[in-house]
Amino acid sequence: MDSAFFVKIKRSQKINMIEVSGFFMYIYQNSAACSGRHASGMGGRFYYPNNLVCYIQLPISGFAMQHHSYGSTTHVGNVRSHNEDSYRAVPGLGLWIVADGMGGHEGGEKASALAADFIVEQVREGEILSRAISQSHHAIKQAVADEKGPAGMGTTVVALRVVDTSCEIAWVGDCRAYLWNGETLRQLTKDHSYVQHLVDTGVIPAMESEKHPYQDILIQALGAADMDDVAVDEIREDLFEGEQILLCSDGLTKELDEGAISEILRLDSNDQSKVELLVNAALSNGGKDNITTVLVSAANNAPPRLTEEDTVPFITQKIIPPGFMDKLRDWWQRITGKAG
């Protein structure tokens, strides 16, 4: 048989829709109907060893591997004696991570590395990105309980998962992700910080946030002892031809504004040169914190992003036959027992 990999999902009482490397399929919760059922066009089979878990076996040859160039680097900065940042680049999983630790020399380094490694392993085992991050919170707290790290250690994190042109970005804390389209830079994440809360509630204008004296106060972080759970934020974004995702710790954004970052990303250089130039610019501006940057480019065969001029508006009523939505709701109610 072809080389294959397995994806594990938990079963529910009704119908699940799961995502496997960007492909969506419906899993029917009737074992007899499901056993041996082929995933459409992918040669996969569903296996139910028990009533709780379904394994999906899919041949690797069924997927076209995408190549994403990237650059990554980290620097201790000009002031600190040690680097509490960590990053991981696992292009085989389409996964990149930046974590900014806290808790002193041993605590920060250990927490950021533990979280990054834990997230990689969870994603490798088939866990979704946001849940892998939320579970890393408990992994850090458990490490403290087991005396494998000092009390008070924690970390912020931002992670990127890319499949074809689809990106999933998830984060806790104030590590950031930006989208660069070749002309403009757009911040994708929103800091989990006290200052961002002040901006969101209208107490201060956004322009005051970067220099606010309380900008280092976080609302949540992985490993925080007083938090039972963390609320992982996540967004999805498309990555098209010529576009890049920048992940960074706040050591970069404390020293460089979006204009300065854009000037470097605009240069005709490769990804690795750009991240090194970003770090050098932050060092020149003070480098008061650890600095970590990861830059991931769209796949080499990514399609161009369509503009409004490239699209044609259409009226759905002219495409969907009359009564179709009513029939769809009736079908959904029959199989789920719920109103659509």
MARMARBA-266571 format. One record per residue: x, z, y of N, C-alpha, C, O in turn; residue in three letters. Coordinates in steps of 0.2 Angstrom, whole numbers. Example, Ala and Ser with C-alpha at 12.3 -4.5 7.8 and 13.67 -1.06 7.14 Angstrom:
2
ATOM  n_px  n_pz  n_py ca_px ca_pz ca_py  c_px  c_pz  c_py  o_px  o_pz  o_py code
ATOM    66    39   -28    62    39   -22    66    39   -16    71    42   -17  ALA
ATOM    64    35   -11    68    36    -5    64    39     0    67    40     6  SER
***
This chain:
340
ATOM  n_px  n_pz  n_py ca_px ca_pz ca_py  c_px  c_pz  c_py  o_px  o_pz  o_py code
ATOM     4     0    -6     0     0     0     4     0     6    10     2     6  MET
ATOM     2    -3    12     5    -3    18     7     5    20     4     9    18  ASP
ATOM    12     5    24    14    12    28     7    14    31     4     9    34  SER
ATOM     6    20    31     0    22    34     1    29    38     6    33    36  ALA
ATOM    -4    31    42    -4    38    45   -11    40    44   -16    36    43  PHE
ATOM   -12    47    44   -18    50    44   -20    53    50   -16    56    54  PHE
ATOM   -26    53    52   -29    57    58   -34    61    55   -39    59    51  VAL
ATOM   -34    68    57   -39    73    55   -44    74    60   -42    75    66  LYS
ATOM   -50    74    58   -55    76    63   -60    82    59   -60    82    53  ILE
ATOM   -63    86    63   -68    91    61   -75    87    60   -76    83    65  LYS
ATOM   -78    89    56   -85    86    55   -90    91    59   -89    97    59  ARG
ATOM   -95    87    61  -101    91    64  -107    89    60  -107    86    55  SER
ATOM  -113    92    62  -119    91    58  -122    84    60  -126    81    56  GLN
ATOM  -120    81    65  -123    74    67  -118    69    67  -114    68    62  LYS
ATOM  -117    65    72  -113    59    72  -107    61    77  -108    63    82  ILE
ATOM  -101    59    75   -95    60    79   -93    53    81   -93    48    78  ASN
ATOM   -90    52    88   -87    46    89   -80    49    91   -79    53    95  MET
ATOM   -75    46    87   -68    48    88   -64    43    90   -66    37    90  ILE
ATOM   -58    44    93   -53    39    96   -47    40    92   -44    45    91  GLU
ATOM   -45    34    89   -39    34    86   -34    28    89   -36    22    88  VAL
ATOM   -29    30    92   -25    26    96   -29    21   100   -27    15   100  SER
ATOM   -34    23   103   -37    18   108   -43    15   105   -47    12   108  GLY
ATOM   -44    15    98   -49    12    95   -55    17    94   -54    23    92  PHE
ATOM   -61    15    95   -67    20    94   -71    18    88   -72    12    86  PHE
ATOM   -73    23    84   -77    21    78   -82    27    77   -81    33    79  MET
ATOM   -87    26    74   -92    31    73   -91    33    66   -90    29    61  TYR
ATOM   -91    40    65   -91    43    58   -97    46    56  -100    51    60  ILE
ATOM  -101    44    51  -107    46    49  -106    52    45  -101    52    40  TYR
ATOM  -110    57    46  -108    64    42  -112    64    35  -112    70    33  GLN
ATOM  -113    59    32  -116    59    26  -110    56    21  -108    51    22  ASN
ATOM  -108    61    17  -102    60    13  -103    53     9   -98    49     8  SER
ATOM  -109    52     6  -110    47     1  -109    40     5  -106    35     3  ALA
ATOM  -112    40    11  -112    34    15  -105    33    18  -103    27    20  ALA
ATOM  -101    39    19   -94    38    22   -89    37    17   -84    33    19  CYS
ATOM   -89    39    11   -84    39     7   -82    31     5   -86    27     3  SER
ATOM   -75    30     7   -73    23     6   -75    18    11   -73    12    11  GLY
ATOM   -79    21    16   -81    16    21   -75    13    25   -71    17    27  ARG
ATOM   -75     7    27   -69     4    30   -70     4    38   -76     3    40  HIS
ATOM   -65     6    41   -65     6    48   -65    -2    50   -61    -5    48  ALA
ATOM   -69    -3    55   -70   -10    56   -64   -14    59   -61   -12    64  SER
ATOM   -62   -19    55   -56   -23    57   -49   -20    56   -44   -22    58  GLY
ATOM   -49   -13    54   -43   -10    54   -40    -8    47   -35    -5    46  MET
ATOM   -45    -9    42   -42    -8    35   -42     0    33   -38     1    29  GLY
ATOM   -45     4    37   -45    11    36   -50    14    31   -55    10    30  GLY
ATOM   -49    19    28   -54    23    24   -55    30    26   -50    33    29  ARG
ATOM   -61    32    25   -62    39    27   -62    43    21   -65    41    16  PHE
ATOM   -59    49    21   -59    54    15   -61    60    17   -60    63    22  TYR
ATOM   -66    63    13   -69    70    14   -67    75     8   -70    75     4  TYR
ATOM   -61    78     9   -59    83     4   -63    89     4   -64    92    -1  PRO
ATOM   -67    90     9   -71    96     9   -77    95    15   -77    89    18  ASN
ATOM   -81    99    16   -86    98    20   -85    99    28   -89    98    32  ASN
ATOM   -78   101    29   -77   103    36   -72    97    39   -72    97    45  LEU
ATOM   -68    94    35   -63    90    38   -64    83    35   -65    82    29  VAL
ATOM   -63    78    39   -62    71    37   -55    68    39   -53    69    44  CYS
ATOM   -52    65    34   -46    62    35   -47    54    35   -50    51    31  TYR
ATOM   -44    51    40   -44    44    41   -38    41    39   -33    42    43  ILE
ATOM   -37    37    34   -31    33    33   -31    26    36   -35    22    34  GLN
ATOM   -26    25    40   -26    19    43   -19    16    43   -14    19    44  LEU
ATOM   -18     9    41   -12     6    40    -9     5    47   -12     3    51  PRO
ATOM    -2     6    47     1     6    54     1    -2    56     1    -3    62  ILE
ATOM     1    -6    51     1   -13    53    -5   -15    56    -5   -21    59  SER
ATOM   -10   -11    56   -16   -13    60   -16   -12    67   -21   -14    71  GLY
ATOM   -10    -9    70   -10    -8    77    -4   -12    80     1   -12    77  PHE
ATOM    -5   -14    86     1   -17    89     4   -12    93     1    -9    98  ALA
ATOM    11   -11    92    14    -6    96    16    -8   103    18   -14   104  MET
ATOM    15    -4   108    16    -6   115    23    -3   117    24     3   115  GLN
ATOM    26    -7   121    33    -4   124    32    -2   131    30    -6   135  HIS
ATOM    33     4   132    33     7   139    40     9   141    43    14   138  HIS
ATOM    43     6   146    49     8   148    48    14   152    43    15   155  SER
ATOM    53    19   153    53    25   156    60    27   159    65    25   156  TYR
ATOM    60    32   163    66    35   165    64    43   166    58    45   167  GLY
ATOM    69    47   165    68    54   165    74    58   167    80    56   164  SER
ATOM    73    63   170    79    67   172    77    74   175    71    75   177  THR
ATOM    82    79   175    80    85   177    87    88   180    92    86   178  THR
ATOM    86    92   185    92    95   189    90   102   191    85   104   193  HIS
ATOM    95   107   191    94   114   192    93   115   200    90   120   201  VAL
ATOM    95   110   204    94   111   211   100   114   214   105   115   211  GLY
ATOM   100   115   221   105   118   225   106   125   225   111   128   227  ASN
ATOM   100   129   223   100   136   225   100   140   218   103   145   218  VAL
ATOM    96   138   214    95   142   207   101   141   203   105   136   203  ARG
ATOM   102   146   199   108   146   194   106   144   187   111   142   183  SER
ATOM   100   143   186    98   140   179    91   136   180    88   136   185  HIS
ATOM    90   132   175    85   127   176    79   129   171    80   130   165  ASN
ATOM    73   131   174    68   133   170    63   127   169    58   128   165  GLU
ATOM    64   121   171    60   115   169    62   113   162    68   114   160  ASP
ATOM    57   110   159    58   106   153    54    99   153    49    99   157  SER
ATOM    57    94   150    53    88   149    54    85   142    59    87   139  TYR
ATOM    49    82   140    49    78   134    47    71   134    42    70   138  ARG
ATOM    50    67   131    48    59   131    48    57   124    53    57   121  ALA
ATOM    42    56   122    41    54   115    37    47   115    31    47   114  VAL
ATOM    41    42   116    37    35   117    34    33   111    29    29   111  PRO
ATOM    36    35   105    33    33    99    25    36    98    21    33    95  GLY
ATOM    24    42   102    17    44   102    14    42   109     8    44   110  LEU
ATOM    18    39   113    15    37   120    14    43   124     9    44   128  GLY
ATOM    19    48   123    18    55   126    24    57   130    30    56   128  LEU
ATOM    23    59   136    28    62   141    25    68   144    19    69   146  TRP
ATOM    30    73   145    28    80   147    33    82   152    39    81   151  ILE
ATOM    30    86   157    35    90   162    32    97   162    26    97   163  VAL
ATOM    36   102   161    34   109   162    39   112   166    45   111   166  ALA
ATOM    36   117   170    40   121   175    39   128   174    34   131   175  ASP
ATOM    44   131   171    43   138   168    44   143   174    47   142   179  GLY
ATOM    42   149   172    43   155   177    44   161   173    42   161   167  MET
ATOM    47   166   176    48   172   172    55   174   171    57   178   167  GLY
ATOM    60   171   176    67   173   175    70   168   171    68   164   167  GLY
ATOM    77   169   170    82   165   167    79   164   159    79   158   157  HIS
ATOM    78   169   156    76   168   149    69   166   148    67   162   144  GLU
ATOM    64   169   152    57   168   152    55   161   153    52   158   150  GLY
ATOM    57   159   159    55   152   161    57   147   157    54   142   155  GLY
ATOM    64   147   155    67   142   151    63   142   144    61   136   141  GLU
ATOM    62   148   141    59   148   135    52   146   135    49   142   130  LYS
ATOM    48   148   140    41   146   140    40   139   141    35   136   138  ALA
ATOM    44   136   146    43   128   147    45   124   141    41   119   139  SER
ATOM    50   126   137    52   123   131    47   124   126    46   119   122  ALA
ATOM    45   130   125    40   132   120    34   128   121    31   125   116  LEU
ATOM    31   127   127    25   124   128    26   116   127    22   113   123  ALA
ATOM    31   113   129    32   106   128    33   104   121    30    99   119  ALA
ATOM    37   108   117    38   107   110    31   108   106    30   104   102  ASP
ATOM    27   113   108    21   114   105    16   108   106    13   106   101  PHE
ATOM    16   106   112    11   101   113    13    94   110     9    91   107  ILE
ATOM    20    93   109    22    87   105    20    87    98    17    83    95  VAL
ATOM    21    93    95    19    94    88    12    94    87     9    91    82  GLU
ATOM     8    97    91     1    96    91    -2    89    91    -6    87    87  GLN
ATOM     0    85    96    -2    78    97     1    74    91    -3    70    88  VAL
ATOM     7    76    88     9    72    82     4    73    76     4    69    72  ARG
ATOM     1    79    76    -3    81    70   -10    78    72   -15    79    67  GLU
ATOM   -11    75    77   -18    72    78   -22    76    83   -28    74    84  GLY
ATOM   -20    81    86   -24    85    91   -24    81    98   -20    78   100  GLU
ATOM   -30    82   101   -31    79   108   -27    82   113   -25    88   112  ILE
ATOM   -25    79   118   -20    81   123   -22    88   126   -18    93   126  LEU
ATOM   -28    88   129   -30    94   132   -31   100   128   -29   105   130  SER
ATOM   -33    99   122   -33   105   117   -26   107   115   -25   113   114  ARG
ATOM   -21   103   114   -14   104   113   -12   109   119    -8   114   117  ALA
ATOM   -13   107   125   -11   111   130   -14   118   130   -11   123   131  ILE
ATOM   -21   118   129   -24   125   130   -21   129   124   -21   135   125  SER
ATOM   -20   126   118   -17   130   113   -10   133   114    -8   138   112  GLN
ATOM    -6   129   118     0   131   120     0   138   124     5   141   124  SER
ATOM    -5   139   128    -6   145   131    -6   151   127    -2   156   128  HIS
ATOM    -9   150   121    -9   156   116    -3   156   112    -1   162   110  HIS
ATOM     1   151   111     7   151   108    12   155   112    16   158   109  ALA
ATOM    12   154   119    17   158   123    15   165   123    19   169   122  ILE
ATOM     9   167   123     7   174   123     8   177   116    10   183   116  LYS
ATOM     8   173   111    10   176   104    17   177   104    19   182   101  GLN
ATOM    21   172   107    28   173   107    30   180   111    35   183   108  ALA
ATOM    27   181   116    28   187   120    26   193   115    30   198   115  VAL
ATOM    20   193   112    18   198   108    23   200   102    24   205   100  ALA
ATOM    26   194    99    31   195    94    38   196    96    43   196    92  ASP
ATOM    39   197   103    45   199   106    50   193   105    56   195   104  GLU
ATOM    48   187   105    52   181   105    53   179   112    56   174   113  LYS
ATOM    51   182   117    52   180   124    50   186   128    46   190   126  GLY
ATOM    52   187   135    50   192   139    43   192   141    40   187   142  PRO
ATOM    41   198   143    34   199   145    34   195   152    39   196   156  ALA
ATOM    28   192   154    28   189   160    30   181   160    29   178   166  GLY
ATOM    33   179   155    35   172   155    29   167   155    24   169   151  MET
ATOM    29   162   158    24   157   158    26   150   160    32   149   162  GLY
ATOM    22   145   161    24   139   163    18   135   166    12   136   164  THR
ATOM    19   130   170    15   125   172    16   119   168    22   118   165  THR
ATOM    12   114   168    13   108   164     9   102   166     3   103   168  VAL
ATOM    12    96   165     8    90   166    10    86   160    16    85   159  VAL
ATOM     5    82   157     7    78   151     3    71   152    -3    71   154  ALA
ATOM     6    66   150     3    60   150     3    57   143     8    57   139  LEU
ATOM    -2    54   141    -3    50   134    -5    43   136   -11    42   139  ARG
ATOM    -2    38   134    -3    31   135    -5    28   129    -1    28   124  VAL
ATOM   -10    24   129   -12    20   123   -14    13   126   -19    13   130  VAL
ATOM   -10     8   125   -12     1   128   -12     2   136    -7     4   139  ASP
ATOM   -17     1   139   -18     2   146   -21     8   148   -22     9   154  THR
ATOM   -23    12   143   -27    18   144   -22    24   145   -18    25   140  SER
ATOM   -23    28   150   -19    34   151   -24    40   151   -29    40   154  CYS
ATOM   -21    45   147   -24    52   148   -19    57   151   -14    57   149  GLU
ATOM   -21    60   156   -17    65   160   -20    71   160   -26    72   162  ILE
ATOM   -17    77   158   -19    83   157   -14    88   160    -8    87   160  ALA
ATOM   -17    93   163   -12    98   167   -15   105   168   -21   106   168  TRP
ATOM   -10   110   169   -12   116   171    -6   118   176     0   118   174  VAL
ATOM    -8   121   182    -3   123   187    -2   117   192    -7   114   194  GLY
ATOM     4   117   194     5   113   200    11   107   199    13   104   203  ASP
ATOM    12   106   192    16   100   191    11    94   192     5    95   191  CYS
ATOM    14    89   194     9    83   197    10    77   193    15    75   190  ARG
ATOM     5    72   194     5    65   191     3    61   197    -2    62   200  ALA
ATOM     7    55   198     5    50   203     5    44   200     8    42   195  TYR
ATOM     0    39   203     0    32   201     3    28   206     1    28   212  LEU
ATOM     8    24   205    11    19   209     9    12   207    11    10   201  TRP
ATOM     6     8   212     4     2   210     8    -4   213     7   -10   213  ASN
ATOM    14    -2   215    19    -7   218    18    -7   226    23    -9   229  GLY
ATOM    13    -4   229    12    -4   236    10     3   238    13     5   243  GLU
ATOM     6     7   235     4    13   237     4    18   231     4    17   226  THR
ATOM     5    25   234     6    30   229     0    35   229    -3    36   235  LEU
ATOM    -3    36   224   -10    40   224    -9    46   219    -7    45   213  ARG
ATOM   -10    52   222    -9    58   218   -16    58   213   -21    58   215  GLN
ATOM   -14    59   207   -20    59   202   -22    66   200   -28    67   198  LEU
ATOM   -17    71   200   -19    78   198   -20    82   205   -19    80   210  THR
ATOM   -23    88   203   -25    93   209   -22    99   207   -23   102   202  LYS
ATOM   -18   102   211   -14   108   210   -19   114   208   -24   115   211  ASP
ATOM   -17   118   203   -21   124   202   -18   130   206   -14   134   203  HIS
ATOM   -19   130   212   -15   134   217   -20   137   222   -25   135   223  SER
ATOM   -18   143   224   -22   146   230   -22   142   236   -28   142   239  TYR
ATOM   -17   139   238   -17   134   244   -22   128   242   -26   127   247  VAL
ATOM   -22   125   237   -27   120   235   -34   123   235   -38   119   238  GLN
ATOM   -35   129   233   -42   132   234   -44   132   241   -49   131   243  HIS
ATOM   -39   134   245   -40   135   253   -42   128   255   -47   127   260  LEU
ATOM   -39   123   253   -41   116   255   -47   114   253   -52   111   257  VAL
ATOM   -49   115   246   -55   113   243   -61   117   247   -67   114   247  ASP
ATOM   -60   123   249   -66   127   252   -66   126   260   -70   129   263  THR
ATOM   -61   122   262   -62   120   269   -58   125   274   -59   125   280  GLY
ATOM   -55   130   271   -52   135   275   -46   132   279   -45   134   285  VAL
ATOM   -42   128   276   -36   125   280   -37   117   278   -39   115   273  ILE
ATOM   -34   113   283   -34   106   282   -28   104   277   -24   108   276  PRO
ATOM   -29    98   273   -24    96   268   -17    96   271   -12    97   268  ALA
ATOM   -17    94   277   -10    93   280    -6    99   281     0    99   282  MET
ATOM    -9   105   281    -6   111   281    -4   114   275     0   119   274  GLU
ATOM    -6   111   269    -5   114   263     2   114   260     5   119   257  SER
ATOM     6   108   262    13   108   259    18   113   262    23   115   259  GLU
ATOM    16   115   268    21   120   271    18   127   272    20   132   275  LYS
ATOM    12   128   268     9   135   268    13   140   265    16   139   260  HIS
ATOM    14   146   268    18   151   265    16   154   258    20   157   254  PRO
ATOM    10   153   256     7   155   249     7   149   244     3   149   240  TYR
ATOM    11   144   246    10   138   241    12   139   234    10   135   230  GLN
ATOM    16   144   233    19   146   226    14   150   222    15   151   216  ASP
ATOM     8   152   225     4   156   221    -1   152   217    -5   148   220  ILE
ATOM    -1   153   211    -5   149   206   -11   152   204   -11   159   203  LEU
ATOM   -16   149   203   -23   151   200   -23   152   193   -26   157   190  ILE
ATOM   -19   148   189   -18   148   182   -12   145   180    -9   141   183  GLN
ATOM    -9   148   174    -3   145   171    -3   147   164    -6   151   162  ALA
ATOM     0   143   160     1   144   153     5   150   152    10   151   155  LEU
ATOM     2   155   147     5   161   146     3   167   150     6   172   149  GLY
ATOM    -1   166   155    -3   171   160    -6   177   156   -11   175   152  ALA
ATOM    -3   183   156    -6   188   152   -13   190   153   -16   192   149  ALA
ATOM   -15   189   160   -22   191   161   -27   186   160   -33   187   162  ASP
ATOM   -25   181   157   -30   175   156   -31   174   149   -26   173   145  MET
ATOM   -37   175   146   -39   174   139   -38   167   137   -35   165   132  ASP
ATOM   -40   162   142   -40   155   141   -38   152   147   -38   155   153  ASP
ATOM   -36   146   147   -34   142   153   -39   136   153   -41   133   148  VAL
ATOM   -41   134   159   -45   128   160   -41   122   161   -38   121   167  ALA
ATOM   -40   118   156   -36   112   157   -40   106   160   -45   104   158  VAL
ATOM   -37   104   166   -40    98   169   -37    92   166   -31    91   164  ASP
ATOM   -41    87   166   -39    80   163   -43    74   166   -48    75   168  GLU
ATOM   -39    69   167   -42    63   169   -40    57   165   -35    57   161  ILE
ATOM   -43    52   166   -41    45   162   -40    40   168   -44    40   173  ARG
ATOM   -35    36   167   -33    31   171   -31    25   168   -28    25   162  GLU
ATOM   -32    19   170   -29    13   167   -22    11   171   -21    12   177  ASP
ATOM   -18     9   167   -11     7   169   -10     0   168   -10    -3   162  LEU
ATOM   -10    -4   173   -10   -12   173    -3   -14   175     2   -10   176  PHE
ATOM    -2   -21   174     4   -24   176     8   -22   182     4   -21   187  GLU
ATOM    14   -20   182    18   -18   188    16   -11   190    19    -8   195  GLY
ATOM    12    -7   187    11     0   189    15     5   185    17     4   179  GLU
ATOM    15    11   188    19    16   185    16    23   186    12    24   191  GLN
ATOM    17    28   181    15    35   182    21    39   183    26    39   179  ILE
ATOM    21    43   188    26    48   190    24    55   188    19    57   191  LEU
ATOM    27    58   184    26    65   183    32    69   186    38    67   186  LEU
ATOM    30    75   189    36    79   192    34    86   192    28    88   193  CYS
ATOM    39    90   193    38    97   194    38    98   202    40    93   206  SER
ATOM    36   104   204    35   105   212    42   105   215    42   105   221  ASP
ATOM    47   105   212    54   105   215    55    98   218    59    98   223  GLY
ATOM    51    93   216    52    86   219    47    86   225    49    84   231  LEU
ATOM    41    88   225    36    87   230    37    92   236    34    91   241  THR
ATOM    41    98   234    42   102   240    47    99   245    47   101   251  LYS
ATOM    51    94   242    56    92   246    55    85   249    57    83   254  GLU
ATOM    51    81   245    49    74   247    42    73   248    38    75   244  LEU
ATOM    40    70   254    32    69   254    31    62   251    36    59   248  ASP
ATOM    25    60   251    23    54   247    26    48   250    28    43   247  GLU
ATOM    27    48   257    31    42   260    38    41   257    40    36   256  GLY
ATOM    41    47   257    48    46   254    48    44   247    53    40   245  ALA
ATOM    44    47   243    43    45   236    42    38   235    45    34   231  ILE
ATOM    37    35   239    35    28   239    41    23   241    42    18   238  SER
ATOM    45    25   246    51    21   248    56    20   242    59    15   241  GLU
ATOM    57    25   238    61    25   232    58    21   226    61    17   223  ILE
ATOM    52    22   225    48    18   220    48    11   221    47     7   217  LEU
ATOM    48     9   228    47     2   230    54    -2   229    54    -8   229  ARG
ATOM    59     2   227    66    -2   227    66    -6   220    62    -4   215  LEU
ATOM    70   -11   220    70   -16   214    76   -13   210    81   -15   209  ASP
ATOM    74    -7   206    78    -4   202    74    -2   195    68    -3   195  SER
ATOM    78    -1   190    75     1   184    72     8   184    74    12   189  ASN
ATOM    68    10   179    65    17   179    70    23   180    69    27   184  ASP
ATOM    75    22   176    80    28   176    83    29   183    85    34   185  GLN
ATOM    85    23   186    88    23   192    84    26   197    86    30   202  SER
ATOM    77    25   197    72    27   202    72    35   201    72    38   206  LYS
ATOM    71    38   195    70    45   194    77    49   197    76    54   200  VAL
ATOM    83    46   196    89    49   198    89    48   206    92    53   209  GLU
ATOM    87    43   209    87    43   216    82    48   219    83    51   224  LEU
ATOM    76    49   216    71    54   218    74    61   218    74    64   223  LEU
ATOM    78    62   212    81    69   212    86    70   217    87    75   220  VAL
ATOM    90    65   218    96    65   223    93    66   230    96    69   234  ASN
ATOM    88    62   232    84    63   238    82    70   239    82    73   245  ALA
ATOM    79    73   234    76    80   234    82    85   235    81    90   239  ALA
ATOM    88    84   232    94    88   233    96    87   240    98    92   243  LEU
ATOM    96    81   243    98    80   250    94    84   255    96    86   260  SER
ATOM    88    85   253    83    88   258    83    96   257    79    99   260  ASN
ATOM    87    98   252    87   105   251    88   107   244    92   112   242  GLY
ATOM    84   104   240    84   106   233    84   113   231    88   116   227  GLY
ATOM    79   117   234    78   124   233    76   126   226    76   132   225  LYS
ATOM    73   121   223    70   123   216    73   118   211    76   113   213  ASP
ATOM    71   120   204    73   115   199    69   108   200    63   109   203  ASN
ATOM    72   103   199    68    96   200    68    92   194    73    91   190  ILE
ATOM    62    90   192    61    86   186    57    80   187    51    81   190  THR
ATOM    59    74   185    55    68   186    55    64   180    60    63   177  THR
ATOM    49    61   178    48    56   173    44    51   176    39    52   179  VAL
ATOM    46    45   175    43    39   177    41    34   171    46    32   168  LEU
ATOM    35    32   170    33    28   165    30    22   167    25    22   171  VAL
ATOM    32    16   165    29    10   167    24     7   162    24     9   156  SER
ATOM    20     3   165    15    -1   161    18    -5   155    24    -7   156  ALA
ATOM    15    -6   150    17   -10   144    20   -17   147    17   -19   152  ALA
ATOM    24   -20   143    27   -26   145    22   -32   145    23   -37   148  ASN
ATOM    17   -31   141    11   -36   141     5   -33   144     0   -36   142  ASN
ATOM     5   -29   149    -1   -26   152    -4   -31   156     0   -35   159  ALA
ATOM   -11   -32   156   -14   -37   161   -14   -35   168   -13   -29   169  PRO
ATOM   -15   -39   172   -15   -37   179   -22   -33   181   -27   -34   178  PRO
ATOM   -21   -29   186   -27   -25   188   -32   -30   192   -29   -34   196  ARG
ATOM   -38   -30   190   -43   -35   194   -45   -32   201   -46   -25   201  LEU
ATOM   -45   -36   206   -48   -34   212   -55   -35   213   -58   -39   208  THR
ATOM   -59   -33   218   -66   -35   219   -67   -43   219   -72   -45   217  GLU
ATOM   -62   -46   222   -62   -53   223   -62   -57   216   -64   -62   215  GLU
ATOM   -59   -53   211   -58   -56   204   -64   -55   200   -65   -58   194  ASP
ATOM   -69   -51   202   -75   -49   198   -81   -52   200   -82   -54   206  THR
ATOM   -86   -53   196   -92   -56   198   -98   -51   196   -98   -48   190  VAL
ATOM  -102   -48   201  -107   -44   200  -112   -47   195  -114   -53   196  PRO
ATOM  -116   -43   191  -121   -45   187  -127   -40   187  -125   -34   188  PHE
ATOM  -132   -42   185  -138   -38   185  -139   -36   177  -141   -41   174  ILE
ATOM  -139   -30   175  -140   -28   168  -146   -30   165  -147   -32   159  THR
ATOM  -152   -30   169  -158   -32   167  -159   -39   164  -163   -41   160  GLN
ATOM  -154   -43   167  -154   -50   165  -150   -51   158  -151   -57   155  LYS
ATOM  -146   -46   156  -142   -47   150  -145   -43   145  -146   -45   139  ILE
ATOM  -148   -37   146  -151   -33   141  -159   -35   140  -162   -35   145  ILE
ATOM  -161   -37   134  -168   -39   133  -172   -34   135  -171   -28   134  PRO
ATOM  -178   -36   137  -184   -31   138  -185   -26   132  -186   -29   127  PRO
ATOM  -186   -20   133  -187   -15   128  -181   -13   124  -182    -8   120  GLY
ATOM  -175   -15   125  -169   -14   121  -168    -6   122  -166    -3   117  PHE
ATOM  -168    -4   128  -166     3   129  -171     8   126  -169    13   123  MET
ATOM  -177     6   126  -182    10   122  -181    11   115  -181    16   112  ASP
ATOM  -179     5   112  -178     5   105  -171     9   103  -171    12    98  LYS
ATOM  -167     9   108  -160    12   107  -162    20   107  -159    24   103  LEU
ATOM  -166    22   112  -168    29   112  -171    31   106  -170    37   103  ARG
ATOM  -176    27   103  -180    29    97  -175    30    92  -176    34    88  ASP
ATOM  -170    25    91  -165    25    85  -161    32    86  -160    35    81  TRP
ATOM  -159    33    92  -155    39    93  -159    46    91  -156    50    88  TRP
ATOM  -165    46    93  -169    52    91  -170    52    84  -171    58    81  GLN
ATOM  -171    47    80  -172    47    73  -166    50    69  -167    54    65  ARG
ATOM  -160    48    71  -154    50    68  -152    57    70  -148    60    66  ILE
ATOM  -153    59    76  -151    65    78  -156    71    79  -154    77    79  THR
ATOM  -162    69    79  -167    74    80  -168    76    87  -171    81    88  GLY
ATOM  -164    73    92  -164    75    99  -167    69   103  -166    63   101  LYS
ATOM  -170    71   108  -172    66   113  -166    63   117  -162    66   118  ALA
ATOM  -167    56   118  -161    53   121  -161    54   128  -156    51   131  GLY
***
